[in-house]
């Protein structure tokens, strides 16, 4: 849209990846700097953190050398807007405020304390429940201190905006849904294996791991020996070795990271999103909808998406509802295709990156007074 854009990124070492051609084209148009940071923590670090008032899940993203790099970029350039992507980089808010006159926008990906609180509710082990509640409380205290220190906040969902208002946020809040470049999402039904189920997501994110463990533990028999005999594929990065125990030759495939995510999505028919905790908007659901997939998700997983159950997505919140939804989908191909086509229409209406970007720039204009 004619604006100059700089991206200064924290790059967690475990998530390094090769840039695709589309990435390279984008990076050629912006001023891009990446800084490698090791976010791993030892058992000793976790033990020491028990005596602290903050959570290591936030603290591990602070790096003094990165802060110096950031200050250098701020002094070298005169920015109008600086957008913080997610809570973890808010650790650098004070340094940015001291070294720039730009308006500071917080792009809230999730309300982080909600994730930990919801995770704690799923645990029956008293120690794990107490530990997760402790982190939820510490993260909430940190969030509440930071929120009003920005000039404005952009959220993905109206639910998150409502929560922030309950928290007492006084600065402007805009609801700007996830936007994707629809030119990159080209469904090819001729290459789709029907029936087939799949999950795609990073399993180093606790809500994803928890949801997939629940699904596999509850459906491994139905998928391999029961009436839901359909191939199930689990793909994504950082899949724990323990997931290999769920693999059943010719029936359940634990694939790990895939070379081309969109090609993988296109090749499968039905997307499973069994999220039991978490928040914000699921990128992979929007991508699945853009690829005309029939998606079965919990209400929590579909949060923030203006779906209609049974029209452009299927909602299942417990084992029985998942069973019924999967059974319907694997026995009625036309029904699956109908849900997928409606899903694509919804994404075209509400998640086109061009539309979302225009709304984002208009929001910037109201904050800067341009």
N, C-alpha and C positions, 0 to 999 in steps of 0.2 A: 504493500500500500504506500510505498514511497518513503518509509521511515528507515532510519539507520538503526540496526540492532546489534548489540553485543551480548554474547553469552559467556559467562564465566562459570565453569562447572566443577563441582566436586565429583570425582570419579572413584567410586569404591573399587578397590583392586579386584575383588571377586566377581565384579560385574563387567569387566573389560570385554569389549566385543569389536569385531571388525566393522568398519563403516560400509554400508551398502552404497550403491550408486546414487540412490535418492538422498541418502544422508550427505554424500559428498557434494551434490548439487546445492543442497541447502546451505552447507557450511561455506561454500564459495561465495555466498551472498551476505554473510554476516561476519562479524569480528568474533572469532571463537577461541577461547582459552580453556584448557582442561587441567585440573590439578589432581594427581593421584593421592588418595587418602586411604589409609588402612583402618577400616571400621571394626576389625575383629577385636574381641575382648577375651581375656583369659579367665579361668575360674577364679584366680586371685583377684582380678579386677572386679568381678561380680561380687565377691565376698566383701571387698573393701567398700563397694558402693552401698552395701546394706547399711553402713554407718553414715551415709551421706543424706542430704536432703533433696538431692537431684537424682535423675534417672540416667544410668549409663547409656540408655537407648537414645538419649539426646546428646549427652556429653561427648560421646565417641565421634561425633561429627565436627568437633572443634579442632582446628589445627592452626597454630600460630603462624606457620609459614604461609599457609593459604590466606590468612588474614592480611599478611603483608602484601601478597600478590594483589589482593582485592583493593587495598588502599592505594597501591601503585596505579591500578586501572582507574580508580576514581579521581585521582589527582591529575591523571593524564587526559581525561575526557570530561566533557561537560554534559551530563545526562539530564534529561527532563523527567524521565520515569525510571525507577529501579524496581523490578518485580522480584520478590522472594518466592521461590518455588518450594512450598512445603515448610513445615515447622522446623526441620532440622537446620536449615540455613539461617533461621532467625537468630542463631547464635552470633551472627556477624552484624546484627542490626545496629548496635551502638557504634561499631567501627564505621559503618556506612553513613550513619547519620552525622558523625563528626567530620566526615571528609567529603560530603556531597550536599548540595542544596536541592537535589532532585526530590520529587514526591515519591514516597516509598509505599508500594502496593504489596500486600500479602496475598498470594495465590494459594488458598487453602485447599489442599488435596483431600485431607480427612481431618475430622476432629479427633486428634490422636488419642486423647484420654478415653474416648468412647470405645476405641478398638480394644484397649487393655481391659476396660471395665466389662465389655461383652465377652472377652476371652475368659475372664475370671468366672463369669456366670456359667460357663460350659464345664468348668472343672469340678470334680467331686473330691479330689485329694485336698485335704484342708491346707497343707503347706503350699501347694501350687496356687490354690484359690487366694490365699492370703498374700502370697508373693505378687501375683498379678494385680490385686487390688492396691497394694502398696505403690506399684509403678503407675497405675492409673491415677492415683491421688497426686503423686509427685509431678506427673506430666500435666495434669489439669492445673496445678498451681503454677507451673511454668507458662502454660498457655494463657491463663488469665492475666498474668503479668505482662505478657507480650502483646496481646491483641490490640489494645488501644494505643500502642506505641507506633503503629503504622498510620499512614494518612488515609488509607482505604483498604478494603478487603474484597477480593473476588472469590466467590464460592462456586462449586459445580451444581449444588442442589438447593432447592428451597428449604428442604429439611435442615440443612446445615446453617442456612441464614437464620431460621427460627431459633436454633440452638444458640447461635451467637448473640441474638437479641436477648435471650433469656440470661446469658452470661453478663449482660450489661454493656455490650459493645455500643459505643456512641458514634463511631466514624462511619462513613458511607460504606454500604455493602451492596455488591452487584451479583446477581445470579447469572453466571456465564457457563453453560454446559460444555462438556467435552466436544471439541471440534476435530474432525478428521478430513483429510484430503480425499474426497470420494473418487478422484481420478485414479487412485492407487488400488481401489477395491473393485475388482472386476470378477464377479462370480461366474463360474463355468460349471453348470449342473452336470454336464456330460462327464466331468472328471470326479464327481462325487460318488463315494461308495455308500450305497444305501442297502440295509440299515447299518449305521455305525454310530457309536457314542464317542465323545472326546471331551477332555478338559485341557485347557492351555492357560498357564499362568506361572508366575515365579513362586516356588515353594519355600523361599527363604522369608516370605511374608507370612507371619503366623496364622492369620485368618484363612489363607489359602490352604496351608498345610493341615490345619485343624479340620476344615471342611472336607478335604479329600480323604483324610484318615477316616472320618465319620462315614463318608459315602462308600469307600472300599470295604470297611469292616461290616457294613450293613448289607451290601449288595454283591459281594464276591460270590456267594453261593447262587443267587438268582442269575447272575451273568454267566456263570460257568456250568451250572447243573439244573437250574430252575427254568422258569418260563420266559425269562428275559435273556435268552441266549443271543447276544449281540456282541460284536467286537467292541472293546472299550480301550481307548488310547489316552494315556496321560503324558502330556508334554509340557516342557518349561524348563527354566534353569534352576539350579540349586535343589534338585530333587534328592532328599535324603536316601542313603543306601538302604535304610529299612523298608523303603517302598518296593524294593526288589522282591520282597517276600510276597507281595500281592500279585506278582506276574504269573500268569497261567498261559502256557504255550498255545498260541492260536486263538486266545480268548481275551486276555487282559495284557496290554502292552505298556510297559513303563519305558517310554522312549527317551526322556530327558530333553535336552535342548534341540530344537529343530533348525535346519539351515534357513528355511523360508517360512515364516509364521503364516502368511496369507495363503501360500500354497498348501500348507498343512490344513488350515481351516477349510479351504475349498474342498479338500479331498474327503472330508468327513461330513456326516449329515446332521447330527444332533449334538448341541453343546450343553454340557452339564455345568452349572454354577452353584454348588451346594454350600454357599457361605452362611455360616452361623454367627459370625461376628464381623466387625469391620465398619466402614462408613464411606462417605463420598460416592463417587461414581466409578464403576468398573470399566476401564478402558477396553478390556477384552470382550465384554458384552457388546459394547457399541461396535467394535470391529466385527464381531460375529454377526450382528444384525446387518451391517453393511455388506457382508458376504452372503446374505440371504439364508442364514442358518436358522433352524428351529431351535430355540433356546429354552431350557428348563432351568429356572433359577428360584432361589428363595426370595421372599419379599425384600430381605436385607440386601441380597446381591444385586437386585434390580433397583435399589434405592436411587432416586433422582432421575430415572428414566420414565418418561410419560407413556408407559406401556398400557395395553389393555389385555388382561388375562384372557387367553383363548383366542386373541385376535392377532397380536404381533409378538407374543411371548407366552410361555406357560409358567405358572407359579406353583411351586411345591414347597411346603414348609416342614414336612415331616416324612418319615420313611414310607408311609402308605401313599401319600400324595405323589412322591417321586416315582414309586412303583407304577401307579396308575398312569402317570404322564408318560413314562418311558414305554410302557406297554402300548399305549395309544399311538405313540410316534413310530414305533418300530413295526407296527402292523398296518399303518395307513400312510403310504408315501405321499399321496396327494394332500393330505392334511398337513404333513410336514412342510411341503413346498408352499402351501398357502400361508402358513405362519411366517415362513422365511421371506416371502415376497412382501408381506405387510410390514415386516421388520425393516426391510430395506427402505420402504416408503417413509417410515417414521424417521430414520436416520437422515434421509435426504431433506426432510422438512425441518429437523431440529438440531442436527449435528454437523451440518456442512461447515467446514472450517472457514470458508469465505464469509459466511453470515456471522459466525461467532466472532471472527476477527474484527469485522466492522463494528459489532457491538462493543468489543473490548476497547477499540480506539475511541469510540464515543464516550465510554466510561472514563478513559484517560483524560479526554478533553474536559469533562466536567470537573475532574480533580485538579488539573493544571490551570484551568481557566482559559485555555487556548480558544 
